Amino acid sequence: MSIAELAALARGRRIVALTGAGCSTDSGIPDYRGPDAKPRAPMQHREFVSHADARARYWGRSAIGWSRMAAARPNPTHAALAAMEDRGALAGVITQNVDSLHGKAGSRHVVELHGALARVRCLTCGAITSRDDLQQRLLVANPGWLLRAHGALAPDGDVELAPGVGFDVVACEPCGGVLMPDVVFFGGSVPRATLDAAWELFDRAELLLVLGSSLAVFSGFRFVRRAAERGVAVAIVNRGATRGDDLAAVRVDLPLGDAVPALAEAIS
């Protein structure tokens, strides 16, 4: 279908956007399932929590990838959504992304369903610290690390490393506990408070606009299914098929960087 048909559905309705990794590919952050995605096994929650070698592998990769992840900037899709919110057409964004780019673009009502890489959480005492601060501690503990290995940025904000490369992981400063990025790894659960905030925002929707998500992960698909149950219109803009296509009133297969700014202009 066309942007004109999408705009006709959206015009006059209160929109809530559900965004996935496809929103951030134009910012240089790759996704897991897009047309150009390379096969890669994501970090699993149980593996990270249970195995010190998995944590060393993750933080070693992340220490190299973090500067590029932190330097990513919002793209036209993020900017268009922020502009739609400013004009009152968009109630807010529920995002599956962990890059914080919606907030950087100026969106005010954002629920980060899977957390944010910019924060680090202690699994023992619950203290939240800055990923930037942790980066400095990791590099002090691993001198010359940034010179040892390089690679393409991956969806988790890390890079691939050659096997067998050792990395010293630092502990929580207040209690000595295990540090984890404040995100929901695969196999983990969305915190209750976050899910409650997402449902509260969803309840304001007269149109659920899915952007850049295959909806393969249930944490996102549940909103499409609830919309269908309640008779809330669903529109999907994504490159390639999604799990929710059969539930969508409008389905647009176009690059988001073209489609979302065009939609924002059409309904302004």
C-alpha positions as CSV (number, residue, x, y, z in Angstrom):
1,M,0.0,0.0,0.0
2,S,1.0,3.6,-0.3
3,I,1.9,6.5,2.0
4,A,-1.3,8.2,0.9
5,E,-3.4,5.2,2.2
6,L,-1.4,5.2,5.4
7,A,-2.0,8.9,5.9
8,A,-5.7,8.5,5.3
9,L,-5.8,5.9,8.1
10,A,-3.7,8.0,10.4
11,R,-5.3,11.4,9.9
12,G,-7.4,12.4,12.9
13,R,-6.4,9.4,15.0
14,R,-4.2,9.5,18.1
15,I,-1.1,7.4,17.1
16,V,1.2,5.4,19.3
17,A,4.3,4.1,17.6
18,L,5.9,0.8,18.2
19,T,9.4,0.9,16.9
20,G,12.1,-1.7,16.2
21,A,15.6,-2.0,15.0
22,G,14.7,-0.9,11.5
23,C,14.3,2.7,12.9
24,S,18.0,2.9,13.7
25,T,19.7,1.2,10.7
26,D,20.0,4.7,9.0
27,S,21.9,5.8,12.1
28,G,24.5,3.0,11.5
29,I,23.2,0.5,14.0
30,P,22.5,-2.9,12.3
31,D,19.5,-5.1,13.0
32,Y,19.1,-8.9,13.5
33,R,16.4,-9.7,11.0
34,G,16.4,-7.0,8.3
35,P,17.1,-7.7,4.6
36,D,20.8,-7.0,5.0
37,A,21.3,-8.5,8.5
38,K,24.1,-10.9,8.9
39,P,23.4,-14.1,11.0
40,R,24.5,-13.7,14.6
41,A,23.6,-15.4,17.9
42,P,22.5,-12.7,20.4
43,M,23.6,-12.8,24.0
44,Q,21.2,-14.8,26.1
45,H,20.1,-13.7,29.6
46,R,20.8,-17.0,31.3
47,E,24.2,-17.3,29.6
48,F,25.2,-13.8,30.8
49,V,24.0,-14.3,34.4
50,S,25.4,-17.8,34.8
51,H,28.8,-17.7,33.1
52,A,31.7,-15.5,33.8
53,D,33.3,-16.3,30.4
54,A,30.1,-15.1,28.7
55,R,30.3,-11.8,30.6
56,A,33.9,-11.4,29.7
57,R,33.1,-12.0,26.1
58,Y,30.3,-9.5,26.1
59,W,32.1,-6.7,27.9
60,G,35.2,-7.2,25.8
61,R,33.2,-6.8,22.6
62,S,31.2,-3.9,24.1
63,A,34.3,-2.0,25.2
64,I,35.3,-1.8,21.5
65,G,31.8,-1.1,20.1
66,W,30.6,1.4,22.7
67,S,32.3,4.5,21.3
68,R,30.6,3.9,18.0
69,M,27.2,3.1,19.6
70,A,27.4,6.2,21.8
71,A,28.2,8.4,18.8
72,A,25.2,7.3,16.8
73,R,22.8,10.1,16.0
74,P,19.0,10.3,15.3
75,N,18.0,9.9,11.7
76,P,15.0,11.3,9.8
77,T,12.7,8.6,11.2
78,H,13.4,9.6,14.8
79,A,13.1,13.3,13.9
80,A,9.8,12.8,12.1
81,L,8.3,11.0,15.1
82,A,9.5,13.8,17.5
83,A,7.8,16.3,15.2
84,M,4.6,14.3,15.1
85,E,4.6,14.3,18.9
86,D,5.2,18.1,19.0
87,R,2.1,18.6,16.8
88,G,0.0,16.4,18.9
89,A,-0.5,13.6,16.3
90,L,1.6,11.1,18.2
91,A,0.9,10.2,21.8
92,G,4.3,8.5,22.3
93,V,6.7,5.8,21.4
94,I,7.1,2.2,22.7
95,T,10.5,1.1,21.4
96,Q,12.2,-2.2,21.4
97,N,15.5,-0.4,20.7
98,V,18.2,0.1,23.4
99,D,20.0,3.0,21.6
100,S,18.1,6.0,23.2
101,L,17.9,7.7,19.9
102,H,14.2,8.6,20.2
103,G,15.0,10.7,23.3
104,K,18.0,12.2,21.6
105,A,15.7,13.3,18.7
106,G,13.4,15.1,21.1
107,S,10.7,12.6,21.7
108,R,9.4,13.1,25.2
109,H,7.0,10.2,25.8
110,V,9.2,7.1,25.2
111,V,8.9,3.7,26.9
112,E,12.2,1.8,26.4
113,L,10.7,-1.7,26.5
114,H,14.1,-3.4,26.4
115,G,16.1,-0.9,28.4
116,A,19.0,1.3,27.4
117,L,22.7,0.5,26.7
118,A,23.7,3.8,28.2
119,R,22.9,2.5,31.7
120,V,24.5,-0.3,33.7
121,R,22.8,-2.2,36.5
122,C,24.3,-4.2,39.3
123,L,22.6,-7.6,39.6
124,T,23.4,-7.7,43.4
125,C,22.6,-4.3,44.8
126,G,20.6,-2.8,41.9
127,A,22.7,0.3,41.6
128,I,22.4,2.1,38.2
129,T,25.5,3.7,36.8
130,S,26.6,5.3,33.5
131,R,27.9,3.2,30.7
132,D,30.4,6.0,29.9
133,D,31.8,5.7,33.4
134,L,32.0,1.9,33.1
135,Q,33.9,2.3,29.8
136,Q,36.6,4.2,31.5
137,R,37.0,1.5,34.2
138,L,37.1,-1.2,31.6
139,L,39.8,0.5,29.6
140,V,41.9,1.1,32.7
141,A,41.6,-2.6,33.6
142,N,42.5,-3.6,30.1
143,P,45.3,-1.3,28.8
144,G,45.6,-1.1,25.1
145,W,42.3,-3.0,24.5
146,L,41.0,-0.7,21.8
147,L,44.1,-1.4,19.7
148,R,43.8,-5.2,19.9
149,A,40.6,-5.9,18.0
150,H,38.2,-4.2,15.6
151,G,35.2,-5.2,13.7
152,A,31.8,-4.0,12.4
153,L,29.3,-2.8,14.9
154,A,26.7,-5.4,15.8
155,P,23.1,-5.1,16.9
156,D,24.0,-5.4,20.6
157,G,26.3,-2.4,20.4
158,D,29.4,-4.6,20.4
159,V,31.7,-6.2,17.9
160,E,33.0,-9.6,17.1
161,L,36.3,-10.6,18.6
162,A,38.8,-13.4,17.8
163,P,38.3,-16.4,20.1
164,G,40.6,-16.8,23.0
165,V,41.3,-13.1,23.6
166,G,41.2,-12.5,27.4
167,F,39.4,-9.6,29.0
168,D,39.2,-8.5,32.7
169,V,35.7,-7.6,33.8
170,V,35.3,-5.0,36.6
171,A,32.7,-5.3,39.4
172,C,30.2,-3.0,40.9
173,E,32.1,-0.4,42.9
174,P,29.6,-0.1,45.9
175,C,29.2,-3.9,46.5
176,G,31.4,-5.9,44.2
177,G,28.5,-7.5,42.4
178,V,28.1,-8.5,38.7
179,L,27.4,-5.6,36.3
180,M,25.0,-6.0,33.4
181,P,23.9,-3.5,30.8
182,D,20.4,-2.3,31.8
183,V,18.8,-4.1,28.9
184,V,16.6,-7.1,28.4
185,F,18.7,-9.8,26.8
186,F,17.1,-12.6,24.7
187,G,15.4,-14.9,27.1
188,G,15.0,-12.2,29.8
189,S,11.8,-10.5,31.0
190,V,10.6,-6.9,30.6
191,P,10.4,-5.4,34.1
192,R,6.8,-5.0,35.4
193,A,7.0,-1.3,35.8
194,T,8.3,-0.9,32.2
195,L,5.5,-3.1,30.9
196,D,2.9,-1.2,32.9
197,A,4.1,2.1,31.4
198,A,4.0,0.6,27.9
199,W,0.4,-0.6,28.4
200,E,-0.6,2.8,29.8
201,L,0.7,4.5,26.7
202,F,-0.8,1.8,24.4
203,D,-4.2,2.5,26.0
204,R,-4.1,6.0,24.4
205,A,-3.8,4.7,20.9
206,E,-6.4,5.0,18.2
207,L,-3.8,3.7,15.7
208,L,-0.8,1.5,16.5
209,L,1.9,2.4,14.0
210,V,4.6,-0.4,13.8
211,L,7.9,0.9,12.4
212,G,10.9,-1.2,11.5
213,S,10.1,-4.4,13.4
214,S,9.5,-7.9,12.2
215,L,7.5,-8.5,15.4
216,A,9.3,-11.8,15.8
217,V,9.8,-11.2,19.5
218,F,6.7,-11.5,21.6
219,S,7.5,-8.5,23.7
220,G,6.6,-6.3,20.7
221,F,4.0,-8.6,19.0
222,R,1.8,-8.6,22.1
223,F,0.8,-5.0,21.4
224,V,-0.3,-5.8,17.9
225,R,-2.3,-8.7,19.1
226,R,-4.0,-6.6,21.9
227,A,-4.8,-3.9,19.3
228,A,-6.5,-6.4,17.1
229,E,-8.5,-7.8,20.1
230,R,-9.6,-4.2,21.0
231,G,-10.4,-3.1,17.5
232,V,-7.5,-0.6,17.4
233,A,-6.3,0.0,13.9
234,V,-2.8,-1.3,13.1
235,A,-0.5,0.0,10.4
236,I,2.9,-1.5,9.7
237,V,5.9,0.0,7.8
238,N,8.7,-2.4,7.5
239,R,11.1,-3.8,4.9
240,G,10.0,-7.4,4.5
241,A,7.2,-9.5,6.1
242,T,6.3,-9.3,9.7
243,R,4.5,-11.5,12.2
244,G,1.7,-9.0,12.4
245,D,0.9,-8.6,8.7
246,D,-2.4,-10.4,8.9
247,L,-3.6,-8.1,11.6
248,A,-2.7,-4.8,9.9
249,A,-5.2,-2.6,8.1
250,V,-2.3,-1.0,6.2
251,R,1.0,-2.6,5.3
252,V,3.8,-0.5,3.7
253,D,7.1,-1.9,2.5
254,L,9.3,1.1,2.1
255,P,12.5,2.5,3.7
256,L,11.5,4.2,7.0
257,G,13.7,7.2,6.2
258,D,11.4,7.9,3.3
259,A,8.1,6.7,4.6
260,V,7.9,8.3,8.1
261,P,8.9,11.8,7.2
262,A,6.4,11.6,4.3
263,L,3.7,10.4,6.7
264,A,4.5,13.2,9.1
265,E,4.2,15.8,6.4
266,A,1.0,14.3,5.0
267,I,-0.9,14.4,8.3
268,S,0.5,17.8,9.5
